[in-house]
Amino acid sequence: MYRSMDRAQSGAHHIAGMAVRSLYQELALYPKPGLVSFRDNGAHRDMNAATFVRSLFSLRGYFVAIAAAGMRAAKFNELQQLGIAAESRMLRATRGINTHRGAIFTHGILAAAAGRVAARNIKPSDENLRSIVMENWSRDLRAIAVAHAAAPSHGQLMAMRHGVTGARGEALQAFPSIFEIALPALRDALVRGADTQLALLHVFFVLLAETADTNVLFRGGVEGLQFIQTQAKAFLERGSVFAPGWQERAESLHRQCSEKNLSPGGCADLLAAAWFVHQLQINQP
């Protein structure tokens, strides 16, 4: 019994460690149009890299707890309560600034799914992780989406107004932007010989081009979203990170997005989540 408990605890810590590291990897990545990194604050005036680091420290225990909850097949209500408590700790650590609300939701569900996969002793494949999300929590996610429609968040408001998916819509469909857009792009970049930084930057631009980021819609409206999607598509068409001069083009778009107050935080969450899943799959204990 004790060995089983130790093994479960070790597994939860393993999952949590990869969740936190994936978010740190996204923070360290540069240049990401409009976003905070260790180089600059992008489009933000109220936060910097140190704010994100404090937030990450506050979330370490959350990811352990939610992975462990997934291992014992916890109901969604328990996951939700863990997420609410984590958000409160984040806001205390950042003095009220929202740095990782989206990651608390997306990474939290994926960490719980990873815990459930580990408990069932099956591989954390795309199919298995998505099946766990659909089988265990999709009904509750749908009910919560209906309940929250009366008092939507910024992201939900943009999703409803413009007919886009948003974070909860992604979860309801078991994260298609992660598993059908980001991960295939990541695997392709790695096969082509890109290192971690270049592969992740490539994926980020793919997400910018192919997804409707509700943070961009909130800050810049449809015009802002069209601008960032068009520019990202042009970057990809010119060879992405595999073509000479890519860094100058990426930094130029970063400056433009910062000046236009466009911050694609939703794409950042999806990027970090894709890297989290990739790490789960290649670093099984």
Order of alpha helices (4+ residues) and beta strands (2+ residues): alpha-alpha-alpha-alpha-alpha-alpha-alpha-alpha-alpha-alpha-alpha-alpha
